[in-house]
Amino acid sequence: MATNNKDKIDLRKVNRNRVYRLIYQEGAVSKPEIAQRLGISLPTAIQNVKLLQKEGFLQEGKSMESTGGRKAVAVTLTKNVRYSIGIDITRNHISAVIINLKAEVIASEQINRAFENATEYYADICNIMNQMINQSGIDPQCILGVGFSVPGIMSKDGQLLIYSHVLNVSGVLCAQFKQNLPYPAILCNDANAAGYAEIWSDRKNKNAVYLSLSNSVGGAVLLDEDLYYGKNQRAGEFGHMTLVSNGLPCYCGRKGCVDSYCSAQALSQHAGGNLRNFFERLKNGEENLRIVWQQYLGWLAVVINNLTISFDCNVILGGYLGEYLDEYLDDLRDMVLEMTTFAGNETYVSVCKYKQNAAAVGAALQFIRPFIENV
């Protein structure tokens, strides 16, 4: 009898979560449609909806189009019932966001602050978080946790920054980043976080490679809507693929890495270190910058082609360059088409949807996903 009771409880929990996740994904669903889509009885669907409404996770929406008879009422997500914080740590600035359950940015903040492995620096991070929470007016008890996006290699459990060449630091505990704030916290690689945010925003795109083109080049491999980390947590380090044998020196100490040819600095160094200035001058027709840009696109096309051959899935271009690539995407696709072994529809190359704060949002999502999966 005990086993039967446990099975009933487990089944109720499974049905409850299936109902919640369906509404989360679809946005608005009627109770009869919930029953039909999930293959459960209408009373079971109604019961689970009522329970989730009572707990504040669902709410009734507008009447739906009638197919004859009484109009069904839509059930929708209560998206501002839980929140998560994402902090993106870079060499020279800190970006922070608070997102709701639908990954909508409720509050954001960015400050110019050079990284230091020092108590004062971590105190600044906590001050930013507290200020955002206070100004947003959200209940601190509704915060699920804090995700820290960092350029480096993390431990599997996300509690240790093993090493960051960009920040020139190693062996930093997650607890140091959050100090005494009373929230669960986790560390994640910045490119992984940004890639995760991109695929979360497009739930139909289950498999993708994300290429982060910032002051260093990184990436993420996303398989079946999940991150592939690799044996040593180093999957997606595309910046250190060899692009040119014995080519330009890379900050890693080797030569010819993708990073040396495709980072944002490969462009900004021709415009006083300012990427926006580079593209403004490019639009104004400066011939020397046009030549630099065409060379850059050529190298980038090689990288994209190699990634496509390796993974046979969509390639999303992001990082600092993501803000500027949309108007040049057709040219880039044409270059990829010229060199690809398997001709076809080159629309598999796309530009990121998040032009800013992708890594911070992706870090925050590390607490949204498990919440949704366990409601």
Secondary structure in CASP SS format (residue, H / E / C, confidence):
PFRMAT SS
TARGET T0000
AUTHOR 0000-0000-0000
METHOD secondary structure of the structure
MODEL  1
M C 1.00
A H 1.00
T H 1.00
N H 1.00
N H 1.00
K H 1.00
D H 1.00
K H 1.00
I H 1.00
D H 1.00
L H 1.00
R H 1.00
K H 1.00
V H 1.00
N H 1.00
R H 1.00
N H 1.00
R H 1.00
V H 1.00
Y H 1.00
R H 1.00
L H 1.00
I H 1.00
Y H 1.00
Q H 1.00
E H 1.00
G C 1.00
A E 1.00
V E 1.00
S E 1.00
K H 1.00
P H 1.00
E H 1.00
I H 1.00
A H 1.00
Q H 1.00
R H 1.00
L H 1.00
G C 1.00
I C 1.00
S C 1.00
L H 1.00
P H 1.00
T H 1.00
A H 1.00
I H 1.00
Q H 1.00
N H 1.00
V H 1.00
K H 1.00
L H 1.00
L H 1.00
Q H 1.00
K H 1.00
E C 1.00
G C 1.00
F C 1.00
L E 1.00
Q E 1.00
E E 1.00
G E 1.00
K E 1.00
S E 1.00
M C 1.00
E C 1.00
S C 1.00
T C 1.00
G C 1.00
G C 1.00
R C 1.00
K C 1.00
A C 1.00
V E 1.00
A E 1.00
V E 1.00
T E 1.00
L E 1.00
T C 1.00
K H 1.00
N H 1.00
V H 1.00
R C 1.00
Y E 1.00
S E 1.00
I E 1.00
G E 1.00
I E 1.00
D E 1.00
I E 1.00
T C 1.00
R C 1.00
N C 1.00
H E 1.00
I E 1.00
S E 1.00
A E 1.00
V E 1.00
I E 1.00
I E 1.00
N E 1.00
L C 1.00
K C 1.00
A C 1.00
E C 1.00
V E 1.00
I E 1.00
A E 1.00
S E 1.00
E E 1.00
Q E 1.00
I E 1.00
N E 1.00
R C 1.00
A C 1.00
F C 1.00
E C 1.00
N C 1.00
A C 1.00
T H 1.00
E H 1.00
Y H 1.00
Y H 1.00
A H 1.00
D H 1.00
I H 1.00
C H 1.00
N H 1.00
I H 1.00
M H 1.00
N H 1.00
Q H 1.00
M H 1.00
I H 1.00
N H 1.00
Q H 1.00
S H 1.00
G C 1.00
I C 1.00
D C 1.00
P H 1.00
Q H 1.00
C H 1.00
I E 1.00
L E 1.00
G E 1.00
V E 1.00
G E 1.00
F E 1.00
S E 1.00
V E 1.00
P C 1.00
G C 1.00
I E 1.00
M E 1.00
S C 1.00
K C 1.00
D C 1.00
G C 1.00
Q C 1.00
L E 1.00
L E 1.00
I E 1.00
Y E 1.00
S E 1.00
H C 1.00
V C 1.00
L C 1.00
N C 1.00
V E 1.00
S E 1.00
G E 1.00
V E 1.00
L E 1.00
C H 1.00
A H 1.00
Q H 1.00
F H 1.00
K H 1.00
Q C 1.00
N C 1.00
L C 1.00
P C 1.00
Y C 1.00
P C 1.00
A E 1.00
I E 1.00
L E 1.00
C E 1.00
N E 1.00
D H 1.00
A H 1.00
N H 1.00
A H 1.00
A H 1.00
G H 1.00
Y H 1.00
A H 1.00
E H 1.00
I H 1.00
W H 1.00
S H 1.00
D C 1.00
R C 1.00
K C 1.00
N C 1.00
K C 1.00
N C 1.00
A E 1.00
V E 1.00
Y E 1.00
L E 1.00
S E 1.00
L E 1.00
S C 1.00
N C 1.00
S C 1.00
V E 1.00
G E 1.00
G E 1.00
A E 1.00
V E 1.00
L E 1.00
L E 1.00
D C 1.00
E C 1.00
D E 1.00
L E 1.00
Y E 1.00
Y C 1.00
G C 1.00
K C 1.00
N C 1.00
Q C 1.00
R C 1.00
A C 1.00
G C 1.00
E C 1.00
F H 1.00
G H 1.00
H H 1.00
M C 1.00
T E 1.00
L C 1.00
V C 1.00
S C 1.00
N C 1.00
G C 1.00
L C 1.00
P E 1.00
C C 1.00
Y C 1.00
C C 1.00
G C 1.00
R C 1.00
K E 1.00
G C 1.00
C E 1.00
V H 1.00
D H 1.00
S H 1.00
Y H 1.00
C H 1.00
S C 1.00
A C 1.00
Q H 1.00
A H 1.00
L H 1.00
S H 1.00
Q C 1.00
H C 1.00
A C 1.00
G C 1.00
G C 1.00
N C 1.00
L H 1.00
R H 1.00
N H 1.00
F H 1.00
F H 1.00
E H 1.00
R H 1.00
L H 1.00
K H 1.00
N C 1.00
G C 1.00
E C 1.00
E H 1.00
N H 1.00
L H 1.00
R H 1.00
I H 1.00
V H 1.00
W H 1.00
Q H 1.00
Q H 1.00
Y H 1.00
L H 1.00
G H 1.00
W H 1.00
L H 1.00
A H 1.00
V H 1.00
V H 1.00
I H 1.00
N H 1.00
N H 1.00
L H 1.00
T H 1.00
I H 1.00
S H 1.00
F H 1.00
D C 1.00
C C 1.00
N E 1.00
V E 1.00
I E 1.00
L E 1.00
G E 1.00
G C 1.00
Y H 1.00
L H 1.00
G H 1.00
E H 1.00
Y C 1.00
L C 1.00
D H 1.00
E H 1.00
Y H 1.00
L H 1.00
D H 1.00
D H 1.00
L H 1.00
R H 1.00
D H 1.00
M H 1.00
V H 1.00
L H 1.00
E H 1.00
M H 1.00
T C 1.00
T C 1.00
F C 1.00
A C 1.00
G C 1.00
N C 1.00
E H 1.00
T H 1.00
Y H 1.00
V E 1.00
S E 1.00
V E 1.00
C C 1.00
K C 1.00
Y C 1.00
K C 1.00
Q C 1.00
N C 1.00
A H 1.00
A H 1.00
A H 1.00
V H 1.00
G H 1.00
A H 1.00
A H 1.00
L H 1.00
Q H 1.00
F H 1.00
I H 1.00
R H 1.00
P H 1.00
F H 1.00
I H 1.00
E H 1.00
N H 1.00
V C 1.00
END
